[in-house]
Amino acid sequence: MSEYNALNFDVNIDADGLVVDLDSLHACLAGLRDRRHARGLRYGLVTVLVLVVLAKLAGEDRLSGIAEWVAHRVDALASMLHWVKARAPHRTTYSRVLGQALDIDELEREVHAFFAGLPNAGWSVQITLDGKTLRGTIPAGQTHGQHLLAAYLPQEGWVCMQVEVGCKENEISAAPSVLACLDLRGKVVTGDALLAQRALSVQIVEAGGDYVWTVKDNHSQVRQDIALLFEPEACVKGFSPALKDFRTAQTIDKGHGRIERRTLTVSSELSAYLDWPNAQQVFKLERDFTRLKDGKRTHEVVYGLTSLTAQQAHPHRLLALIRGHWGIENGLHYRRDETLREDWCHLRIAHAPRAMAVINNLLLGLLARQGHTNVPKARRYYAAHLDQALQLICARPL
């Protein structure tokens, strides 16, 4: 007999049932398989997941806090969710459900399908690739824990795919499987120097997309060739430097106690012979930082390349794509760490840490979909308006 339980409802629900939109998050979670035996089941899988999402919307991040939050509101939740008995799951129930009752890959797929099915989803062009270690999973005395590689849409605020990087793998070997699950036609994939790989570049272009990479010493010859192009040309007296096709764009921003000037210089002159597949342009990005309190200045130089032609991406667009790549750090990883306290979550049961990371991605995607840019402020709002938090889960987001 199968170990899986196909229940997609709460065994504690009353005869009237709970009305939800078929395109809602609730309906998405209700389609997940429950690995627990049906005998003795007190809380349906979908109900446990809904309670976790509700508690996290209200500002709770630890399982102990989630369990207490539900227990203090069990009567109100029982009325809103149409429970027969007003009872709250124990903390260990949440950890067992997240770690053992779920098929984590199925959860990833269903969450992706939920966002992909929303109106106008996927309209943005840029997809950013970057990895993150769940620090709470690092055993004492060791340096490695669970590491996840995500593909993120920074302009829309949701993760379109995320995979676990195995202990004997790295992001380079995991990236092809992430991109193979996505429709890259018309998209631009951006990544840091680690992901600047020839095979990955070929995969993206063959799938109908384009790439923008920065390059460092892991491709020393390519970096040297690009740097040489942008160096001032030494000329014999009486001769002028050769004409270059350099094009530039510049931005100046003030914030966080400093002024930042970014200058991007782009060229197509290496496209014919640079040792990189489908490279059409190379660039030099200079960042100048001036700290306001003491005037201290810092200068950084980054080199990179792209498959976008000069007609497809003028310098201003290319600079916007390079800056947009940091959206995965500011809009996703930073929020998961500092706002949702992901690195302080010490879940240990099976794949519970990754399940919580998926829920964190889900939460940020939901809030972005509603137009919230200040996550703490949004969570305080939903903590005070439980009915609207439940509506966000049971109705199709706009």
Buried (B, 14 or more C-beta within 10 A) or exposed (E): EEEBBEBBEBEBBEEEEBEBBEBBBBBBBBEBBBBBEEEEBEBBBBBBBBBBBBBBBBBBBBBEBBBBBBBEBBEEBBEBBBBEEBBBBEBEBBBBBBBBBBBBEEBBBBBBEBBEEBEEBBEBBBBBBBBBBBBBBBEEEEEEBBBBBBBBBBEBBBBBBBBBBEEEBEBBEBBEEBBEEBEBEEBBBBBBBBBBBBEBBBBBBEBEBBBBBBBBEEBEEBBEBBBEBBEEEEEEEEEEEEEEEBBBBEEEEEEEEBBBBBBBBBBBBBBEEBEBBBBBBBBBBBBBBBEEEEEEEEEEEBBBBBBBEBEBBEBBBBBBBBBBBBBBBEBBBEBBBEBBBBBEBEBEBBBBBBBBBBBBBBBBBBBBBBEBEEBEEBBEBBBEBBEEBBBBBBBBBE
